[in-house]
Amino acid sequence: MNWSDMTVMVTGGTGSFGKKFINTIQARHQPEKVIIFSRDELKQHEMRMAGFNQPNLRYFIGDVRDEDRLRRAMQGVDIVVHAAALKQVPACEYNPKEAIKTNILGTSNVVDAALDTGVKKVLALSTDKAVNPVNLYGATKLAAEKLAVQSNAYAGGRETRISCVRYGNVVGSRGSVVPMFLGQRASGRLTVTDDRMTRFWITLDQGVNFVIRCIEQMHGGEVFVPKIPSTTIVDLARAVAPQAEIEIIGIRPGEKLHEVLISEDEARSTVELADMYVVQPATASWFGYEWEDQGSKLEDGFRYASNTNDHWLTPEEIADIIAPIEEEYLKGMLG
């Protein structure tokens, strides 16, 4: 796959993932054109001012809720990375219709526009909260996953293929607990909802590299899940502020003690590779099964959960991950 001949579009391109993804493919591959599709003109302006002003970049103001605008933006596009979403759990709970319009109907619009304009590959970003969801955000991402995977059935004779990636919390992204802990550190008191809580963690760089790899390897219909480490929230808090008091404030509505990346039911149609799992579609036989002979089947009852993970971050590894986020945070505070 030759990225330099490709036109790439990123929905939600001004977000944490979008900026890192664009910066990485620019440095590594220099695509023919990169379209940054988002609804906030200020964030697009700030992105330009931050150095995202190369001649091959295009800024498109638009909303994934607007299928006509998506169709216009996708003219001549080869690859779409669908990263636009409402992802703050409390905001989605309080504004349920808005979450549905963006996360579910928006994904449907992305799929339809890609099919209509002949986009070759669509990769949608999902989350561990889509597995056995307990909040509206997770439920909308589960529906978005199903839409993306099953919409390969609409491709017919078209080239368009659609897949998903699903991973855990991104350290330092918008809404991450790490910046919150950094903000609380000066008070000498950090708040944790439950001291038993565990989460999967992935850095922004790791997430971007995984997405690039999946775009290059996808056949359509898969959900790609990286093998990533877990940590307890308490260990994370102690790494940010070793001397601070940790106050347990009680689990919030819509919050799980532990997250799951692959459920027992999905495991039956999942293939394990050295550094990732590939969840194949369970209900269709005409796409998504190219990985069948490239890995091993999972044992009956397998469940990939943050509390039973066999890879845990050490305190030193947590400190190494937090260091650059802390540096950026302090720059923001000082600048």
N, C-alpha and C positions, 0 to 999 in steps of 0.2 A: 504494500500500500504506500503510495507516494503522496504524502501530505502536501508537498509543495504545489501539486496540481489541483488541490481541493479548495472548495469554498466551504467554510465552516460557520455555522450559526450557533450561538449560545443564548438560550432564553434565560432570563435572570442573570445576564452577563455582567452586571455591576456588583453582584454579591461577592462574598468571600471566595467561594469556589470559582465563580466565573472569572474573577481577576487573576487568580492563581493559574487556572487552566489556560487562559489566554496568554499570560506571561510565559508559561512553560512551552506551549506549542509555537509561540513566536520565536523563542530562543532556540528551540530544538529543531523545528521543521519549517518555519516561515511559510504558512499556507498562502495560496494565491490571494484569498480574501477571508477576513474574519468579520462576521456580523455580530455586533453586540446588541441584543434585543432586550429592552427593558422599558418600564413605564415611567421612570423617574428622571426627568431632564437634569436635575441638579447632580445626581449621582453620575450621570454620563459626563457632565461638565467636569466634575471633580476627578473622574477617571482620566479624562484627557489631560488635565492639568498635572496629574501624577505621572505623566509620561507615556500613557497609552495613546499615542498620536502618530503611529507609523502609517505610511501611505496605504497599507493593505487593510487597515481597520475601518469599519463602517459602523456608525451608531444609528440604530433604528429605535425610535420611540414607539412603543406599542405594548399591548397587554395580551397575555395568552388567552384572555377571555374573548378576544376579538379575532375570530377565525379569518375574516377578510384581510386584516392587517398581517396576520401570520402568513397567509397565502402570498401576499405581495412580497413580504420579506424573504420568503423561501425560494423565490424565482432563481434558478441557477445554482441552488445550494446542494452540496453533496452530502454533508454530515450535519446533523442537528444534535446538540447536547442540550437536553431539557432539564435545566436546573431551577427554573422559576417555581416558587411555591410559597404559600403561607405556612410557616413552620413553627411559630411560637405557640406552644400548647395552650396557655391561658387565653391568648387572643383568638385561637380557633374555637375554643370552647364558648367564648362570649359572642363570637361572630360566626356561628355555624354555617349560615348560607354563603358568607364570603369565602370561607375555607372550601366549601364544596365547589363554588364557582371557579376558583383559581386552581385548586389541586386536582379536581376530578374533571370538570368541564373544560378547564384549560388544557389538561393532558389530552382529552378527546379532540380538542381543536388542533393541537400540535400534530397528532396522529393523522387527522383528516387532511390538514394542509400539506403534510409531508407526502401522503399518498397521492394527492391531487397534483403536486408539483414535481413528482419524480425524485424526491430526495432518496439517496441510496441507503443511508444508515441513520437511525434515530436511537440514541441511548438516553434513557430517562434515569434520573437519580432518585433512589428511594432510601429507606431508613429501616433500622431494626424495629422501630415502632409500628411498622406495617404488619409485623408478625403477631398474631393473637392480640389485636389492638384493644386498648382499654380507654383510649381517648379519641376525640374526633379527628385530630391530626393524623394519628395512626390509621384510622379507618379510611380517611381520604387517600392516604398514600397506598393502602392496600388496594383500593378501587383503581387508583392510577396504575399500579403494577398490572392488575388484571387487564385493564384497558390496553396497555402497551403490548403485553404479551399476546393476548388473544386477537388483537387487531392485525397481526400478521396474516390472519385468514382473509382479510380484505385486499391483500396485495394482488391476488390473482396473478396475472402475467407481469406485473410491475416488478422493478428491482428493489423496491423499498423493503427494508427489514428493520424490525424494531426489537430492542432488548432493554434490560434494566440492570443497574448495579444497585446493590443494597449493602450499606455498611453502617457502622455505629456512630457514636458521637465524634464530631470533628473537634479536636483540641484547639481552642482559640478562635473558633468561628463565631459569627454573630449569634448571641444567645447561649454560648458555651458557659459552663459554670466557672471556668478558669478566670476570665476577666472579672466575674462577679467576686470571686475570692480575692483577687488582687485589689479590687476596690474596697473590700471589707478589711483587708489586712491592717490598715493604719489604725483601725479602731481596736485591734487586739482581740476581735471576736468574729469567728466565721460561723455561718449558719448552715447546717446540714439537715435535710429532712428526716433521714433515718440512717443510723450508723451501720446497718446491715447492707445498705444499697451498693450494688455493683453495676458497672457499665463497660461496654466495649469502647475502645478508644482507637482513633486513627488520626494521624496528622494530615494537614491540608495537602502537603507534598505527596504523601502516600496515597491519599484519595485521588488526586489529580493523575498521578502516574498509573494508578489502577484503572481509571476511566480511559486513559489513552490506550492502554494495553487491551482493554475490553473492546474498544471501538475497532482496533486492528484485527481482533480475533473473532468477533461476533458473527454468528450465522443468522440470528433472528429467533426470538422466542425464549431466549435464556434469561435467567436472573443470576447475575454473577455476585458471589459473596466472598470477600477476601478473608483469609485467616488473620485475625488481628487480636491483640492482647486485651485483657481485662484489667481493671483496677477497682478497688473500693473507693467510694467518694471520700471517705475519711482519710485514706492514704493520700489522695490527691490534695485534700485540704491541708494536711500536715506538710506536704512537699511545698505548697505555696507559702505557708506561714507556720513554720515549726513551733514558734513560741506562742501562737495564738490559742485562745480558748475556743473549743468547738461546742456550739450550742445545737442540740437536737430539737428541731421545731415541729416535727411531725410530717408525715408524708402528705403530699398535696393531692387533690382530686385529679384523676387521670394519670397518675404517676405509678410506675411499677417499681418493685424492689429490684428486680433483675430484668434484663432485656434478652430477647431471643432473636437470633439471626436466621436460624433454620428450625422449623417445628418438626415434631415427630412425623406428621403426615407428609410434609414436603420431603422429608429425608428419603422416602421411598422412591422418589423420582430424581434424586440428586446424585451427581457424580463428584467424587473427591479427587482433586489434583494436588500437587505438591504444596501450593500456596493459596489455593482458593477452592471453593465449591461452586458447581454449576447446577442450578436448579432448573430442571427441564420441565416443560409444560406437561401437566398430568392428564389433560383432557383432549389433546389433539395429536395426531400422528404424522402430520405433514410438514412440521417444522420443529426446530429446536432440539433434535436428537443427534446432531453431529458429534456430540461429546461422549456418546454412549461408550465407545471403546477406547477413550483417551484417558480414563481414570478408573477408579474403583467405586463400586457401589457401597453405600453406607449400611452398617448393621441395623437390624430391626430395632426400632425404638430410639435411634440416635436423635439427639437434640443439641443444637449448638447455642448454648446459653452463656451469659456473662458470668454467672456464678459457678458453672461447672467447666469453664474453659481450662485447658491445660497450659495456657500461656498467660502469665501474669507479669505486669510491669514491676520491676524492682524500684525501690526508692530512688536509686541513682538514675534509672531510665526515665522515671517521671520528672526528675529535676532537669535532665537534659532536654526533654520535650518542652517543659515550661519555660526554660531560659529565653529562647527567642521571643516567645509571646510576652514575657515580662518586659523584655527590652522594648518591644513595640508599644506596650502599654505605657511604660514610663516616658517614651518619646511623646506620646499623645498627651500625657499629663503635663509635660514640660513645654510642649510646643503649642 
